[in-house]
Amino acid sequence: MGDIVKIVLPVHHFLPRYTAGAELYTYRLARWLRNHGHQVEVVAVEAVDHPVVGRLDVTADIYDGFLVHRLRFNREAGAQYWEYDNPLIGEWFAQYLEHTHPDLVHFQAGYLIGVAPLRAAVNAGVPVVLTLHDYWFICPRITLLRNDGALCHAVPDDPAVCAWCLQLDRRRFRLPEQATGGWFGKVVLRAGLDIGTDSIRARRAALLPALRLPDAVIVPSHFLASHVRAYVAADRLHVVRIGLDLSRFAGIERRNDERILRIGCIGQIAPHKGVHLLIRAFRALRPKTQRLELHIYGGLTAHPAYVARLRRLAGSDDRIYFHGRVENVHIPDVLASLNVAVTPSIWYENSPIAILEAHAAGTPVVTAGIGGMAELVRDGVDGLHFRCNDSTDLARVLQRLIDDPDLLPRLRSGIRQPHSVDQEMSQLLNIYRQIIAQRSTAIRETI
């Protein structure tokens, strides 16, 4: 693709300090683009604890051959809107674009980076792509998951509902809300008390129109597309499935012992990932002739209180193993050793890599039947669905694998290979070409 030379990838965090989904995705995208002849620079927030209020420091370093501009500022300083529209970042990014002259800017979500650099790129006349990895633009919690574990099925029309949701983080509101079964919150909303509604209204006024600014908005699931469709022109909204480097899974050997049913979970260990549901469900299973094992892979230090809770749930059950974080290179072999992988998240995951990798390894997946998870796992074909946030129903579904020995082989035979990274990037490059051609045509027509 000779018409693109330099691409800038802004993202909220970047390696090596941060290794969550968006960070790893950005790194993978950067490597692929570089391997196909493009120049890539990354802009990322490194820290939000700058000791000087109202100051932005930017340092540059090289990570794996990529020039990375790392931003540091004080997130708590300035007006409340700085959380999503930081003028310091906008001013710096405008100067950066003037100096760098990229051919395209591809933003990865908006958290921490905010919309100021998005506006700066549009004002500079640079073609702009935005990939949404979550619900940050429409939900101040990012996940559409309330403090009480309930899910928002749509963005509430009344911003006061979102404001009250945030107030539930505070004990003096949360406890009476729980004690009254939600009645307390209804009273507060009817009374029109000051609970931060104006802040939510201002947030929406800044972020929802900003979704119309990019030349293209990319989402990894139809579910996420349905939630932003009202704010993005139809010809600018693209569903692009995440692809994998399938060569990592070539030639792996499944090591399943029919005497043991190995159930596994790989990924971040945090409350919204629902690992507690899996442990409860596992301990409720009724084994027959097989030994049952539960293998949990994921970092054990990021959420120590939650990990302690999981260990209490596991008790002295020697069939439950906490392995800690598994290196990426070992994931194919780990998945090949499992009979079934479980993705028990209690929020609307968009396109969990854990599901894609499990299928690439030939391992059926049990997952909550919501969001992008339900799109990736075909119930009864290559995996099974259970009711979200319901450990009893998860136990029921897992028990089927014990009671029906033929079920797992049937599910395994129904697995389709996920998209390859090359397939994904081919779609992405076509979008790049399309918006650059449109921008060039528009410029010619104005001359």
Summary of the structure (lengths in Angstrom):
residues: 447
radius of gyration: 23.1
end to end distance: 25.9
largest distance: 77.8
contacts: 1435
relative contact order: 0.10
helix: 43%
strand: 19%
